[in-house]
Amino acid sequence: EDPYFNALQLKYANAITCHKSQGGQWGCVFIDNPFWQDELTMLNEVIGYSRKHLMKAEGHAYISRAEDIINEHGLNAEVAAATTWLNCATALRAFGEPADSLRFFGMTEEIYSQKMDPFDYRYASLYNNMSLVFSDTGDYERAISLASKAADILITDEASGAELAATHVTLAVISAKQGAVDAGRTGEGARDADDMKASADDRSYEPASDPAVRGYVDKAMALLDPEGELPDQYYAYMCMTNAKSLAQLGFADESARLNGRGRDFYERLRN
């Protein structure tokens, strides 16, 4: 009397044919995807890929699917959802959609506030990324406040020296934008240090002469240019990455120093 007696149960399948699923053979089809955790993991990867390569249409589709999975499985209040929301937010920032980006950042922060200690290192990542959105939109005071909160968290963790240095460089870049605006030297909408420096080149404002910018750069250099060898390969990578930002700000000597430290480290690895 069981209506499901002899029903076909598929443990795993990539697809079922339209003929069978639309009533040509089976009157009713139930689909339960037990591999949704793996799908969510993969979606996080491809969201990051779409961000890096500015694949806006694909990125939106991946974000929509990730939202569906999280809602279907009641994960809205879980840290796993916050990880995905943070990923979505950074992608949307790259796509030039600050309002939607901040919406996802807000969802991330809400979960963090319920699940984490205020000095959890993941808050630093959240605040750093949020600061970039506010910098993009010209709200430099809010951007500096958030990046400073990230620095306050990272300074409590001795293992986060490289991330703290990068945060100081971020603060230097944002402060330079703020300084240029305060001096009346740039228009609105400068999105990165290169844009800001290009605007300043023809005018009187020089980031390298700004005490606030110099202070952040000095803090970054103290961490990225220690006595002796660099601690590890990640530090070498961070040296060379942040050297580009320092060059854009007009700190040529510091940039050259960090590039040299990074190259020396990789040369020793090769030998």
Solvent accessible surface area in square Angstrom, and as a share of the most:
residue,aa,sasa,rsa
1,E,220,0.99
2,D,87,0.45
3,P,117,0.73
4,Y,137,0.52
5,F,156,0.65
6,N,129,0.66
7,A,66,0.51
8,L,119,0.59
9,Q,138,0.62
10,L,88,0.44
11,K,156,0.66
12,Y,142,0.54
13,A,50,0.39
14,N,139,0.71
15,A,86,0.67
16,I,50,0.25
17,T,80,0.47
18,C,87,0.52
19,H,121,0.54
20,K,60,0.26
21,S,42,0.27
22,Q,147,0.65
23,G,43,0.41
24,G,51,0.49
25,Q,110,0.49
26,W,66,0.23
27,G,83,0.80
28,C,90,0.54
29,V,46,0.27
30,F,149,0.62
31,I,139,0.71
32,D,122,0.63
33,N,57,0.29
34,P,78,0.49
35,F,85,0.35
36,W,45,0.16
37,Q,98,0.44
38,D,96,0.50
39,E,52,0.23
40,L,14,0.07
41,T,86,0.50
42,M,119,0.53
43,L,14,0.07
44,N,33,0.17
45,E,113,0.51
46,V,40,0.23
47,I,0,0.00
48,G,15,0.14
49,Y,119,0.45
50,S,0,0.00
51,R,83,0.30
52,K,157,0.66
53,H,93,0.42
54,L,117,0.58
55,M,55,0.25
56,K,97,0.41
57,A,78,0.61
58,E,74,0.33
59,G,0,0.00
60,H,66,0.30
61,A,60,0.46
62,Y,61,0.23
63,I,7,0.04
64,S,56,0.36
65,R,81,0.30
66,A,0,0.00
67,E,44,0.20
68,D,63,0.33
69,I,0,0.00
70,I,0,0.00
71,N,86,0.44
72,E,116,0.52
73,H,69,0.31
74,G,57,0.55
75,L,29,0.15
76,N,74,0.38
77,A,50,0.39
78,E,72,0.32
79,V,43,0.25
80,A,54,0.42
81,A,0,0.00
82,A,0,0.00
83,T,75,0.44
84,T,1,0.01
85,W,6,0.02
86,L,25,0.12
87,N,26,0.13
88,C,0,0.00
89,A,0,0.00
90,T,21,0.12
91,A,0,0.00
92,L,4,0.02
93,R,64,0.23
94,A,35,0.27
95,F,21,0.09
96,G,43,0.41
97,E,33,0.15
98,P,50,0.31
99,A,79,0.62
100,D,59,0.31
101,S,0,0.00
102,L,52,0.26
103,R,122,0.45
104,F,2,0.01
105,F,1,0.00
106,G,35,0.33
107,M,52,0.23
108,T,0,0.00
109,E,57,0.25
110,E,103,0.46
111,I,7,0.04
112,Y,4,0.02
113,S,74,0.48
114,Q,115,0.51
115,K,101,0.43
116,M,23,0.10
117,D,90,0.46
118,P,92,0.58
119,F,117,0.49
120,D,29,0.15
121,Y,136,0.52
122,R,84,0.31
123,Y,14,0.05
124,A,3,0.02
125,S,46,0.30
126,L,0,0.00
127,Y,17,0.07
128,N,32,0.16
129,N,37,0.19
130,M,11,0.05
131,S,0,0.00
132,L,55,0.27
133,V,0,0.00
134,F,21,0.09
135,S,4,0.03
136,D,15,0.08
137,T,74,0.43
138,G,34,0.33
139,D,60,0.31
140,Y,14,0.05
141,E,133,0.60
142,R,118,0.43
143,A,0,0.00
144,I,39,0.20
145,S,56,0.36
146,L,11,0.06
147,A,0,0.00
148,S,38,0.24
149,K,86,0.36
150,A,0,0.00
151,A,11,0.09
152,D,83,0.43
153,I,10,0.05
154,L,9,0.05
155,I,122,0.62
156,T,87,0.51
157,D,59,0.30
158,E,177,0.79
159,A,92,0.72
160,S,10,0.07
161,G,9,0.08
162,A,2,0.01
163,E,64,0.29
164,L,13,0.06
165,A,0,0.00
166,A,25,0.19
167,T,1,0.01
168,H,15,0.07
169,V,5,0.03
170,T,30,0.17
171,L,3,0.01
172,A,0,0.00
173,V,20,0.12
174,I,2,0.01
175,S,9,0.06
176,A,0,0.00
177,K,6,0.02
178,Q,36,0.16
179,G,13,0.12
180,A,0,0.00
181,V,60,0.35
182,D,107,0.55
183,A,43,0.34
184,G,60,0.58
185,R,93,0.34
186,T,26,0.15
187,G,59,0.57
188,E,179,0.80
189,G,48,0.46
190,A,16,0.12
191,R,108,0.39
192,D,67,0.35
193,A,5,0.04
194,D,77,0.40
195,D,65,0.34
196,M,1,0.01
197,K,34,0.15
198,A,61,0.47
199,S,35,0.23
200,A,0,0.00
201,D,79,0.41
202,D,124,0.64
203,R,121,0.44
204,S,80,0.51
205,Y,25,0.09
206,E,69,0.31
207,P,0,0.00
208,A,31,0.24
209,S,90,0.58
210,D,25,0.13
211,P,112,0.71
212,A,56,0.44
213,V,0,0.00
214,R,86,0.31
215,G,30,0.29
216,Y,43,0.16
217,V,0,0.00
218,D,71,0.37
219,K,108,0.46
220,A,0,0.00
221,M,26,0.12
222,A,75,0.58
223,L,52,0.26
224,L,0,0.00
225,D,37,0.19
226,P,41,0.26
227,E,173,0.78
228,G,59,0.57
229,E,122,0.55
230,L,7,0.03
231,P,89,0.56
232,D,64,0.33
233,Q,97,0.43
234,Y,95,0.36
235,Y,30,0.11
236,A,0,0.00
237,Y,119,0.45
238,M,17,0.08
239,C,0,0.00
240,M,58,0.26
241,T,59,0.34
242,N,10,0.05
243,A,0,0.00
244,K,139,0.59
245,S,29,0.18
246,L,0,0.00
247,A,53,0.41
248,Q,63,0.28
249,L,0,0.00
250,G,34,0.33
251,F,4,0.02
252,A,71,0.55
253,D,117,0.61
254,E,32,0.14
255,S,7,0.05
256,A,63,0.49
257,R,127,0.46
258,L,0,0.00
259,N,40,0.21
260,G,19,0.18
261,R,26,0.09
262,G,0,0.00
263,R,133,0.49
264,D,77,0.40
265,F,24,0.10
266,Y,50,0.19
267,E,78,0.35
268,R,108,0.39
269,L,102,0.51
270,R,171,0.62
271,N,144,0.74
